[in-house]
Amino acid sequence: MPSNKYTKSQIIIVIILLVFLSAQTIIGIFYNSVTWDELCFVGSGKAVLSTGNTRYTLLIDHPPLSYYLNSIFLLPLKFDKEISQNDWCYKTGHEVLFGSGYNPKFILFLSRLPFAILSIIFGLFVMKWAAELYGKSSGILALFLYSFNPSIIAYSGIATADFITAMMIFMAVYYFWKLIKSHSKKNLFLAGIFFGLAQLSKLTAIILIPIYLIIGVMAVIKKEKGLSIKGMIKNLSVIFLIAFILIWAFHLFQFGTLKDSLPLGYYSQKTREEISKAPFLSEYLIYIYDNVPMPMPIYIGMVGHIFYLSSHNKFSFIFGQIIDKPSWSMSFLTFLLKAPLALLILIAVLLISYRKLPKKGLTTNLCMILPIFFTFALFIHNSKFSGVRHLLTVYPFIFILSSNLISLRIIHKRAITCAFAVLYLVPSFLIAPHYLSYMNIFAGGPENAYNLVVGANIDQGQGLLELKGFMEKNNIDKINFSYWGSVDPKDYGIRYDYMPSPYFQPWQNDYKFITGKNIINEDCSERKGWAAISVTNLQNVHLENKSCYTWLSKHEPVKRIGYSIFVYYIK
């Protein structure tokens, strides 16, 4: 195995890469207003830990790891006790940000900071694994690819579950690989810990189960380090046991029936209603729901809830069309449009040159390929797919596989390497600080990508700070505004006249928490004067009137706020 000891010059390069990664992440942290899902995360972990209440609605949407992480630096702060009593996560997040007496920018910075720190650790482990496989130069190349990838930078500074899920899945696969290559109690324990932490990040981590099983079976067949089927079963049993205890501990050792443990109101009623519709054994399922106590029932309820949502269609926008059910191609197209051109070229060269590259054995190849395969497979027909944030898991494995290309023997290698580095760096520098909206040239760049895709790939409601600055600079006291996001723009000091926006946004005056579709009147008439609109709303994706803003097509925006909000002046 290649040496992991780096020379002084290599260490300097690593430090420079990490400094650039940190600087880009911090810039994004300060530049973005709170994003759509973030509002439900901010302060939620502190609320759970301070009250011991595991019936919060937030725990039915995601496991608690990311909630706890974003609250690490909030724990010493003193909030009004009533903030933690809110059962609705959006209200909790809003009160923590705008009603706690602290500067909202300060609270948001503290919530995002743990993810920025973890991003550095993640990058070092990507480098470490690449170096262990292919050598120190490959490790540095993998870290370079990681440090200047716009999607990695963007989600390193967002306090949601997506980045931490990608990290924990990666770490779980890494330590399972280590366990196969070098069996030890340490590797077994860490494989179990990170498998558990991955399950505590997001349900997406369920892909680790088939990944572990397939790799384990192949390791036995190939007799890796003399591994037997009995030994693998024992290892997997220990891993799953460690994970179970960890997951239960993070749910504060909750124990009870589903009836008495799920969030009160809609969720508990809806769960019982859906169970009663089961085609068989419905009576037994109802009995279990009402009477059978179990460990961490909220986690079991969360699994059911996510599968339920995944099976129901929602509106999406792709290639200029609104579709009402998921397309099998959306995850693949998203990757092709969001990945930097230089990375796509590397992948193409990797596929073409695979036979010429050093081979590392079947189990190692499976550790690299299976997470990529299962991530895409998971979202082929999944209505929960919401852009590149659900594909972050594939990037570190692609970085490592691509780092093997440094072993290729080609003429003018130094010149080609320098040209590639420039091609990879330029998009990252040009898009700053709007990393969330990065799109490559196949999408027409971030300026024109809204014609192909919207939503989380470009627009997560992150542009309120910049819009406020634009209004102040141009002496605009009030603006017509259609916003896609979870906070009322007034929270950021933006005075506006309302234009139709999706009815399910929690700041809407007539919003009713999840109890069903509201009947609202969308006034889609043309406006005069200053008008701003989020690009997701510009394409009418989540509006009742799917042609509400077609009248804006005859106008050109005078300003594009971070590629996610267009500003018009209409005479």
VOROBA-917830 format. One record per residue (C-alpha): x, y, z; residue in three letters. Coordinates in steps of 0.1 Angstrom, whole numbers, padded with zeros to 4 digits, always signed. Example, Ala and Ser with C-alpha at 12.3 -4.5 7.8 and 13.67 -1.06 7.14 Angstrom:
BEGIN
+0123-0045+0078ALA/+0137-0011+0071SER/
//
This chain:
BEGIN
+0000+0000+0000MET/+0014+0035-0009PRO/+0029+0055+0019SER/+0007+0081+0035ASN/+0036+0103+0046LYS/+0036+0137+0029TYR/+0066+0159+0020THR/+0067+0194+0033LYS/+0057+0209+0000SER/+0027+0185-0002GLN/+0016+0195+0033ILE/+0017+0231+0022ILE/-0004+0223-0008ILE/-0029+0205+0014VAL/-0031+0234+0038ILE/-0037+0258+0009ILE/-0065+0236-0005LEU/-0082+0235+0029LEU/-0078+0273+0034VAL/-0095+0278+0000PHE/-0122+0254+0009LEU/-0129+0271+0042SER/-0128+0306+0027ALA/-0153+0297+0000GLN/-0176+0280+0025THR/-0175+0309+0049ILE/-0183+0333+0020ILE/-0214+0313+0012GLY/-0224+0311+0048ILE/-0224+0349+0051PHE/-0239+0356+0017TYR/-0269+0333+0018ASN/-0301+0341+0036SER/-0317+0311+0054VAL/-0326+0285+0028THR/-0359+0267+0024TRP/-0353+0236+0045ASP/-0329+0253+0069GLU/-0356+0271+0088LEU/-0369+0237+0100CYS/-0334+0227+0112PHE/-0321+0258+0130VAL/-0324+0254+0168GLY/-0344+0222+0165SER/-0317+0200+0181GLY/-0315+0224+0210LYS/-0352+0222+0214ALA/-0352+0184+0215VAL/-0322+0182+0240LEU/-0336+0209+0263SER/-0371+0195+0266THR/-0365+0158+0261GLY/-0395+0158+0238ASN/-0391+0132+0210THR/-0426+0138+0196ARG/-0415+0169+0176TYR/-0428+0169+0140THR/-0392+0175+0128LEU/-0383+0139+0139LEU/-0409+0125+0115ILE/-0391+0141+0086ASP/-0355+0133+0093HIS/-0335+0115+0120PRO/-0319+0138+0145PRO/-0282+0139+0138LEU/-0282+0171+0116SER/-0306+0188+0141TYR/-0281+0181+0169TYR/-0251+0192+0149LEU/-0266+0226+0139ASN/-0273+0233+0175SER/-0238+0226+0189ILE/-0229+0263+0191PHE/-0264+0273+0201LEU/-0264+0253+0233LEU/-0247+0279+0254PRO/-0271+0307+0242LEU/-0301+0314+0264LYS/-0335+0314+0246PHE/-0370+0319+0260ASP/-0383+0285+0271LYS/-0414+0290+0250GLU/-0393+0287+0218ILE/-0385+0251+0226SER/-0422+0243+0233GLN/-0432+0248+0197ASN/-0441+0215+0181ASP/-0438+0229+0146TRP/-0401+0231+0134CYS/-0407+0260+0111TYR/-0420+0281+0140LYS/-0391+0270+0162THR/-0366+0280+0136GLY/-0383+0313+0130HIS/-0383+0322+0167GLU/-0347+0311+0171VAL/-0336+0332+0142LEU/-0358+0363+0145PHE/-0373+0362+0180GLY/-0345+0351+0203SER/-0330+0385+0208GLY/-0298+0376+0189TYR/-0287+0389+0155ASN/-0303+0365+0129PRO/-0270+0365+0109LYS/-0251+0354+0141PHE/-0276+0326+0148ILE/-0274+0314+0112LEU/-0236+0315+0112PHE/-0235+0294+0144LEU/-0259+0269+0129SER/-0239+0265+0097ARG/-0205+0265+0113LEU/-0204+0228+0124PRO/-0210+0217+0088PHE/-0181+0239+0076ALA/-0158+0223+0101ILE/-0170+0188+0092LEU/-0163+0196+0056SER/-0126+0200+0063ILE/-0126+0166+0080ILE/-0145+0151+0052PHE/-0120+0164+0026GLY/-0091+0150+0046LEU/-0107+0116+0046PHE/-0113+0117+0009VAL/-0076+0125+0005MET/-0067+0098+0029LYS/-0086+0070+0011TRP/-0074+0081-0023ALA/-0038+0081-0010ALA/-0042+0047+0006GLU/-0054+0033-0028LEU/-0033+0052-0054TYR/-0006+0072-0036GLY/+0000+0106-0021LYS/-0004+0125-0054SER/-0038+0110-0060SER/-0048+0120-0025GLY/-0039+0156-0032ILE/-0058+0155-0065LEU/-0089+0140-0048ALA/-0087+0168-0022LEU/-0083+0194-0050PHE/-0115+0181-0067LEU/-0133+0182-0034TYR/-0122+0217-0024SER/-0133+0234-0056PHE/-0165+0216-0064ASN/-0193+0242-0062PRO/-0219+0217-0049SER/-0196+0205-0021ILE/-0188+0242-0012ILE/-0224+0251-0013ALA/-0237+0224+0010TYR/-0207+0226+0034SER/-0223+0259+0045GLY/-0259+0249+0047ILE/-0274+0236+0080ALA/-0294+0207+0066THR/-0291+0169+0064ALA/-0277+0165+0029ASP/-0241+0172+0034PHE/-0238+0152+0066ILE/-0256+0123+0050THR/-0230+0122+0022ALA/-0202+0123+0047MET/-0215+0096+0070MET/-0222+0072+0041ILE/-0187+0078+0028PHE/-0172+0072+0063MET/-0193+0040+0068ALA/-0181+0026+0035VAL/-0145+0035+0042TYR/-0144+0018+0076TYR/-0162-0013+0062PHE/-0135-0015+0036TRP/-0109-0011+0063LYS/-0125-0039+0082LEU/-0123-0062+0053ILE/-0087-0053+0045LYS/-0075-0054+0081SER/-0098-0069+0106HIS/-0096-0053+0140SER/-0119-0043+0169LYS/-0112-0006+0161LYS/-0123-0010+0124ASN/-0153-0031+0134LEU/-0164-0005+0160PHE/-0159+0025+0137LEU/-0178+0007+0109ALA/-0207+0003+0133GLY/-0205+0038+0146ILE/-0205+0054+0111PHE/-0232+0030+0098PHE/-0253+0042+0127GLY/-0245+0079+0122LEU/-0254+0075+0085ALA/-0288+0061+0095GLN/-0292+0091+0119LEU/-0285+0115+0090SER/-0312+0107+0065LYS/-0332+0077+0053LEU/-0311+0078+0021THR/-0284+0059+0041ALA/-0306+0028+0038ILE/-0285+0021+0007ILE/-0257+0010+0030LEU/-0276-0022+0038ILE/-0273-0037+0003PRO/-0239-0021-0001ILE/-0226-0039+0030TYR/-0243-0071+0021LEU/-0229-0072-0015ILE/-0194-0062-0005ILE/-0195-0087+0024GLY/-0206-0116+0002VAL/-0180-0108-0024MET/-0153-0105+0002ALA/-0162-0140+0015VAL/-0162-0154-0021ILE/-0128-0139-0028LYS/-0116-0150+0007LYS/-0103-0116+0016GLU/-0079-0120+0045LYS/-0093-0155+0050GLY/-0128-0141+0057LEU/-0154-0168+0062SER/-0192-0165+0059ILE/-0194-0171+0097LYS/-0170-0142+0103GLY/-0189-0119+0080MET/-0222-0126+0096ILE/-0206-0120+0130LYS/-0191-0087+0117ASN/-0224-0075+0103LEU/-0243-0085+0134SER/-0219-0064+0156VAL/-0222-0035+0132ILE/-0260-0035+0132PHE/-0261-0039+0170LEU/-0238-0009+0175ILE/-0259+0011+0150ALA/-0291+0001+0167PHE/-0279+0012+0202ILE/-0265+0045+0187LEU/-0298+0053+0169ILE/-0318+0046+0200TRP/-0295+0067+0221ALA/-0299+0097+0197PHE/-0336+0093+0201HIS/-0331+0096+0239LEU/-0339+0059+0244PHE/-0376+0066+0235GLN/-0397+0035+0241PHE/-0435+0032+0236GLY/-0463+0025+0212THR/-0465+0043+0179LEU/-0499+0057+0190LYS/-0483+0074+0220ASP/-0450+0084+0204SER/-0458+0100+0170LEU/-0464+0137+0168PRO/-0499+0146+0180LEU/-0525+0156+0154GLY/-0521+0151+0117TYR/-0492+0126+0117TYR/-0506+0102+0142SER/-0541+0104+0127GLN/-0528+0100+0091LYS/-0506+0070+0101THR/-0534+0051+0117ARG/-0556+0060+0087GLU/-0531+0046+0062GLU/-0525+0015+0082ILE/-0562+0007+0082SER/-0561+0008+0044LYS/-0535-0020+0042ALA/-0547-0047+0018PRO/-0540-0075+0044PHE/-0533-0078+0081LEU/-0547-0043+0087SER/-0563-0054+0120GLU/-0530-0067+0133TYR/-0512-0036+0122LEU/-0537-0014+0140ILE/-0533-0035+0171TYR/-0495-0031+0169ILE/-0499+0006+0163TYR/-0521+0011+0194ASP/-0508-0015+0219ASN/-0473-0028+0211VAL/-0444-0008+0227PRO/-0411-0007+0209MET/-0378+0011+0209PRO/-0376+0045+0191MET/-0411+0043+0175PRO/-0406+0079+0162ILE/-0378+0065+0140TYR/-0401+0037+0127ILE/-0428+0063+0120GLY/-0402+0084+0101MET/-0393+0055+0079VAL/-0430+0049+0070GLY/-0436+0086+0065HIS/-0407+0090+0040ILE/-0417+0059+0020PHE/-0453+0073+0019TYR/-0441+0107+0006LEU/-0418+0090-0019SER/-0447+0071-0034SER/-0468+0103-0040HIS/-0462+0125-0070ASN/-0453+0162-0069LYS/-0447+0189-0095PHE/-0413+0193-0110SER/-0397+0213-0138PHE/-0373+0199-0163ILE/-0363+0211-0198PHE/-0389+0238-0198GLY/-0418+0216-0189GLN/-0438+0212-0157ILE/-0443+0175-0149ILE/-0465+0160-0122ASP/-0446+0128-0116LYS/-0409+0120-0112PRO/-0389+0112-0144SER/-0364+0084-0143TRP/-0339+0107-0160SER/-0340+0136-0135MET/-0312+0125-0113SER/-0289+0117-0142PHE/-0296+0150-0159LEU/-0292+0169-0127THR/-0257+0155-0123PHE/-0248+0162-0159LEU/-0259+0198-0156LEU/-0245+0205-0121LYS/-0211+0187-0123ALA/-0182+0210-0136PRO/-0173+0203-0172LEU/-0137+0194-0161ALA/-0151+0167-0138LEU/-0172+0152-0166LEU/-0142+0151-0188ILE/-0123+0133-0161LEU/-0151+0107-0158ILE/-0150+0102-0196ALA/-0112+0097-0195VAL/-0115+0074-0166LEU/-0140+0052-0184LEU/-0119+0052-0216ILE/-0086+0045-0198SER/-0099+0021-0172TYR/-0079-0009-0186ARG/-0046+0010-0184LYS/-0051+0021-0147LEU/-0038+0002-0116PRO/-0064-0023-0104LYS/-0072-0026-0067LYS/-0094-0057-0065GLY/-0131-0064-0067LEU/-0141-0054-0031THR/-0123-0021-0034THR/-0140-0014-0068ASN/-0174-0023-0053LEU/-0167+0001-0024CYS/-0163+0029-0050MET/-0190+0019-0075ILE/-0219+0007-0054LEU/-0226+0039-0035PRO/-0228+0057-0069ILE/-0250+0031-0084PHE/-0274+0028-0054PHE/-0277+0066-0050THR/-0288+0071-0086PHE/-0310+0040-0084ALA/-0327+0053-0053LEU/-0340+0084-0071PHE/-0350+0069-0105ILE/-0387+0071-0096HIS/-0387+0089-0063ASN/-0408+0121-0059SER/-0386+0131-0030LYS/-0357+0138-0054PHE/-0349+0175-0051SER/-0318+0183-0071GLY/-0280+0178-0066VAL/-0283+0179-0028ARG/-0296+0143-0030HIS/-0266+0133-0052LEU/-0238+0146-0029LEU/-0230+0111-0019THR/-0216+0102-0053VAL/-0191+0130-0055TYR/-0164+0118-0030PRO/-0163+0084-0047PHE/-0160+0100-0081ILE/-0132+0122-0068PHE/-0113+0091-0056ILE/-0118+0071-0088LEU/-0108+0101-0108SER/-0076+0106-0088SER/-0063+0073-0101ASN/-0059+0091-0135LEU/-0027+0106-0122ILE/-0011+0072-0128SER/-0017+0075-0166LEU/+0015+0078-0187ARG/+0008+0104-0213ILE/+0029+0130-0232ILE/+0028+0166-0220HIS/+0014+0154-0187LYS/+0023+0186-0168ARG/+0008+0209-0194ALA/-0024+0189-0195ILE/-0026+0188-0157THR/-0022+0226-0155CYS/-0049+0231-0182ALA/-0073+0208-0164PHE/-0067+0226-0131ALA/-0075+0259-0147VAL/-0106+0245-0163LEU/-0118+0231-0130TYR/-0109+0262-0110LEU/-0124+0289-0132VAL/-0161+0279-0127PRO/-0156+0278-0089SER/-0142+0313-0089PHE/-0167+0327-0113LEU/-0198+0314-0095ILE/-0186+0327-0061ALA/-0204+0334-0038PRO/-0235+0319-0055HIS/-0224+0282-0053TYR/-0259+0269-0047LEU/-0269+0281-0082SER/-0239+0267-0101TYR/-0248+0251-0135MET/-0223+0241-0162ASN/-0222+0251-0198ILE/-0245+0222-0208PHE/-0273+0240-0189ALA/-0263+0274-0204GLY/-0245+0284-0173GLY/-0263+0297-0142PRO/-0277+0327-0161GLU/-0299+0306-0184ASN/-0303+0273-0164ALA/-0337+0284-0151TYR/-0351+0275-0186ASN/-0341+0239-0179LEU/-0344+0233-0141VAL/-0354+0253-0111VAL/-0360+0245-0074GLY/-0331+0233-0053ALA/-0307+0232-0082ASN/-0307+0270-0084ILE/-0332+0285-0061ASP/-0336+0277-0024GLN/-0347+0311-0013GLY/-0311+0322-0005GLN/-0312+0356-0022GLY/-0330+0378+0004LEU/-0299+0395+0017LEU/-0288+0405-0017GLU/-0322+0417-0027LEU/-0324+0439+0003LYS/-0290+0453-0006GLY/-0302+0460-0042PHE/-0333+0478-0029MET/-0312+0500-0006GLU/-0287+0508-0033LYS/-0314+0518-0057ASN/-0336+0536-0031ASN/-0365+0512-0036ILE/-0388+0514-0006ASP/-0412+0488-0017LYS/-0413+0461-0044ILE/-0438+0437-0059ASN/-0425+0402-0049PHE/-0432+0366-0055SER/-0409+0346-0032TYR/-0400+0309-0031TRP/-0388+0302+0005GLY/-0398+0294+0040SER/-0394+0328+0057VAL/-0414+0360+0052ASP/-0392+0385+0032PRO/-0403+0410+0058LYS/-0380+0392+0083ASP/-0351+0405+0063TYR/-0365+0441+0062GLY/-0380+0438+0027ILE/-0412+0458+0022ARG/-0432+0443-0006TYR/-0466+0439-0022ASP/-0475+0403-0024TYR/-0476+0385-0057MET/-0488+0349-0060PRO/-0465+0324-0043SER/-0469+0287-0035PRO/-0497+0282-0010TYR/-0477+0257+0011PHE/-0450+0281+0022GLN/-0452+0286+0060PRO/-0451+0324+0059TRP/-0484+0326+0039GLN/-0511+0343+0059ASN/-0536+0315+0052ASP/-0511+0287+0056TYR/-0524+0257+0075LYS/-0499+0232+0087PHE/-0500+0201+0064ILE/-0537+0196+0067THR/-0543+0198+0030GLY/-0545+0222+0001LYS/-0558+0256+0007ASN/-0581+0273-0017ILE/-0565+0306-0025ILE/-0571+0333-0050ASN/-0540+0339-0072GLU/-0541+0374-0086ASP/-0519+0368-0117CYS/-0525+0402-0132SER/-0496+0423-0145GLU/-0478+0446-0122ARG/-0462+0480-0128LYS/-0430+0494-0113GLY/-0404+0473-0095TRP/-0411+0436-0093ALA/-0390+0407-0081ALA/-0397+0370-0085ILE/-0380+0338-0075SER/-0371+0318-0106VAL/-0390+0287-0093THR/-0422+0308-0092ASN/-0413+0324-0126LEU/-0418+0290-0141GLN/-0451+0286-0122ASN/-0440+0251-0109VAL/-0459+0251-0076HIS/-0486+0276-0084LEU/-0522+0267-0090GLU/-0523+0287-0122ASN/-0495+0272-0144LYS/-0494+0303-0166SER/-0495+0329-0138CYS/-0463+0346-0148TYR/-0462+0341-0185THR/-0467+0379-0188TRP/-0432+0384-0176LEU/-0417+0366-0206SER/-0420+0398-0226LYS/-0398+0417-0201HIS/-0361+0414-0194GLU/-0349+0415-0158PRO/-0328+0445-0149VAL/-0310+0425-0122LYS/-0305+0389-0114ARG/-0300+0383-0077ILE/-0277+0354-0074GLY/-0294+0337-0103TYR/-0323+0328-0080SER/-0344+0361-0080ILE/-0351+0382-0111PHE/-0358+0419-0106VAL/-0378+0438-0132TYR/-0388+0474-0138TYR/-0421+0475-0157ILE/-0433+0507-0171LYS/
//
